[in-house]
Amino acid sequence: MAAETCTQGLDTGFVELGYAKVAVLGVVQGITELLPISSTAHMRIVPALLGWRDPGSAFSAAMQLAALAAVISYFWSDVRTITQGSLSAIVRLDFRDWNFRFALWIALATIPIVFFGVLLAPVLNACNSPLRGLVVISLASLVMAGLLALAERFSNRLRTMDNVTLKDAMIVGLAQAGALIPGVSRSGSTLTAALFLNLHREEAARFSFLLGVPAIALAGLKELYELHKAGLDLHGWSILIVGLVIASISAFVAIWGLLRILENFSAWPFVIYRAFIGIVLLVGVAIGWLS
């Protein structure tokens, strides 16, 4: 069993789960990856509720590619405009062009999560990683619920993405690095930071997703390389692909839902839900339901 779930020190528990269970978790991962509610927390709660083993950190990291597909397809107009505008600016040597500057800011804002991701990789991806402990995840969920509540309460939400600066991008980039701690949520940390910067809710979400594209791509591709290096067999790859396809569709729906909620309501539903999840995890550990 150990050989199936821990390949050269890499947690590959998803292989043991099989196609059907991974498909179910793909739906959960896809939805929670891009909502500010922590996919890692749900990847621990849902399997526990169903009596399944933890799919492992490798599964969660590889599922970043599903999130990437959803973000690029949903915000294709923005991605195309920024990419084409940046390339055109380089050809013209017009480095004051907004698209070029925004693309550069995104690249610079990705440095913190890359640096800390490399630094923490041996711990994050290890079998039975202490950072995937339920107490860590629950406390992170509760802290982020509190921070999102403060951002929602005190943000004036008057700014748009058209007037963001390099300083704004770096602040959100630093917040993104915090998402390396399971339970924080990349979407949650960046959305919270963007709201603190007084961006309109929908613009904050849009900024959060676009800024996260390089980090999401790097995390997913790195994990695929690690799985290849660890010798994941064809059966394991086929199970992972099923999860990726299902998660991509779910993540696209999640983006649509998040923007509708922020447009018509506020971030409070996510604050309440995150606090609830944090409490459930703590109680679950205390009474021995979760371990």
C-alpha positions, 0 to 999 in steps of 0.5 A: 500500500505504501508504494501506491500512496507514496512514490519516492517521497511524493504523496500520490494517494489519489491513485488508490482512490480510482477514477470515480472517486477522483472524478467526485473530488475533481468537482470539489477541487474545481469549485473550491480552488477558485472560490475563496474557501480553501480547496485544501480544507475541502480535500480533507473534509470531503474524503473524511466524510465519505470514508476515503483516504486523503488524495494527497498534496500532489493531486491538489497541486496538479489540479492547478492546471484545471484552474489555469484552464478555467481562468484563461478561458473565462478571462480570455478577452483580458488575457489576449488583450494583455498578451497582444498589447505587451508584445506590440509594446515590446516591438514598438519599444513603448515600455510605458504601455499599460498592457506591458506594465501590467504584464510586468507587474504580474511577473514581478508579483509572482516572485514571492510565491515562487521563492517561498514555494521552492523553499517550502516544497520539501515540506509541502509535498512530503507524505504526511506533511505537517502543514496539511494537518487539520489544525493548521488548515482550520486555524488558517481558515479562521484567520482568513475568515477574519481578514476577509471580514475586515476587508469587506467591512472597511474597503470603500470599493471605489477603485478599478483595475485600470488604475492599479499600480506596481505597489498594488500588484506586489501587495497582492503578490505577497498575499498570494505567497501566503496561500502556500499554507494549506487552508489559506486559499490563493483566491481568498488571500489575493481577493482579500488583499485586493479588497483592502486596496479598495478595489471594487469586488468584481474588479478585485476578483478579476485582478486576483485571477489574472495576477494568479495565472503565472503562479497557477501555471508554474505550480501545476507544471512543476507538479506534473514534472515531479510526478513524472520524475517520481515514476507515476505509471500510466494508470496513475496518469489516466486517473489524474487526467480524469480529475483534471478534466472534471475540475476544469469544468467545475472551476469555470462554473466556480468563477461565474458563481463567484462573480455573480455573488460578489456582484449581487451580494458581498464577500460575507457568504464566504466569510461565514462559510470559511469560519464554519469550515474552520470550526468544523475542522477543529471540532472534528479533530477534538472529538476524534471524527477527523484525524 
